[in-house]
Amino acid sequence: MLSPKAASRIGRTALLTLCLAFAQSCGRSAETYAPMPGGVDVSFANQGLFTLGADAVLPDASAAFVTTDAAGNVWAAGSYNTGNAAFVRLHPDGTLDTTFGNSGYFMDPPEVPPIDSGGRAGMAVVPIAGGGAELLESSIFLKCFVPSQCSVSVGVARRIDASGTIDKSYGETGTAYARFFGRVEQGIADSRGGIVFIARLFGGPSTAALFRIDDKGQVDAEFAAHESGALDCPDLPAGSGGIPRIALQPDGKLLVAQIFGWGNENGAHSVCLSRLNADGTSDVTFGGTGRVRLDDPLIALGTVNVLDVFGAGDGSATLVLNKQVGEYPTFTYSFIVIALTSQGAVDTTRFDRGHAGTSDGLIARAGAAAVQADGKVLVAGYPGIGTAPSWQGQDSAQPRLERIGLDGRSDPTFDPGGQGYQSLALSGHLLDAMHIHVADRSIFVSGAAQRLDAAAVSGRKYFAIAKFSGG
């Protein structure tokens, strides 16, 4: 039987949990409410969630990227109306900044494109001094009457001022282009004020290629000359790579992760890690050649893809992958986090002997990830179906945001309920996460949201951003 003192303590804890769950700190208004780690910031947008609706005829909308600038404004990039690249700027409280583009958002092209004209999608936003930004997008050819166009995509960069007006002095009358015979997968800002795009190639000695645009919007030919061959992995089979990912390390070096054996259910998966200096040359202090091959038992079987890679100030890195085992209708998902040393080896001093996520149980397939400054890992995704997997292998009705602690296990301090995860069922929507950004003890999650109420249109998705406390 509990003592009166213990019962009182439990009662106070239960009351505090109840108050937090309803965004009321027992006497404080929602405007002054400071959520616990993992708690929804209900002062942001509509009870923690911003949405921008797509046209009912062309319902596809999503926010693939989110970041913040020095003033606390929130920037996001994604797609809108199936073919438009969309960029949004919000005030710190989550309301549209209508001084940007006269509406709070910028679309390229501004009109709705024909269905067969190819797709454009916003990839990233790089805030710059003065309140402006560089907008990164990809453009993909869909018409395949000309064979070369079936495998051509273009990385596009535009520089705008604080009002959303294009800077015509940048690139070719305001636009810079990175052309690939492959598919543009990612664009990032580098340490010299430029933009680096990475694409997945089809065939050849490497599965990936880089293209750098300098701070004036011009092609960096010197970087291209150096980069040629820097991503080659000669001891691994050509043309078998999945989606490559790139990260900027704090020292200005670039870290690239490629998966080989992609699509091979029988295993033989390897990760090729390449580290490049800022000028595109191979960093020969990394593995002797600038490249390291990672063979790990956890990625040997199934279909494995690199979700993201993150570099730290000491040269160490964190690799996040998704793994699918089996075939329809009985396949299952799991995500894998691997800690790496500055030389690309598994760091057995971090997480559970260098690994996390494989037997997590809270999330099966990850859609986005981020690494906090303290080394904890945020993962957003879905739990598995259990004994009756669907064709998706995931429970799409339960999107979640989880934090993994330094021990490689779910962090129980993340979420007022102590579960280690926060539901992404927010403000009457389900949020399919695509990107996570951590800033100023806050966590922003962007993606595509679907309404849950009776007025919801089947299949219609919204450009969405949620905000949580990072603690």
Secondary structure, 3 states (H helix, E strand, C coil): CCCHHHHHHHHHHHHHHHHHHCCCCCCCCHHHCCCCCCCECCCCCECCEEEECCCCCCCCEEEEEEEECCCCCEEEEEEECCCEEEEEEECCCCCECCCCCCCCEEEECCCCCCHHHCEEEEEEEEECHHHCEEEEEEEECCCCCCHHHHHCEEEEEEEECCCCCECCCCCECCEEEEEECEEEEEEEECCCCCEEEEEEECCCCCCEEEEEECCCCCECHHHHHHHCCCCCCCCCCCCCECCCEEEECCCCCEEEEEEECCCCCCCCCEEEEEEECCCCCECCCCCCCCEEEECCHHHCCCEEEEEEEEECCCCCEEEEEEEEECCCCCCEEEEEEEEECCCCCECCCCCECCEECCCCCCCCEEEEEEECCCCCEEEEEECCCCCCCCCCCCCCCCCEEEEECCCCCECCCCCCCCCCEEECEECCEEEEEEEEEEECCEEEEEEEEEECCCCCCCCCCEEEEEEEECC
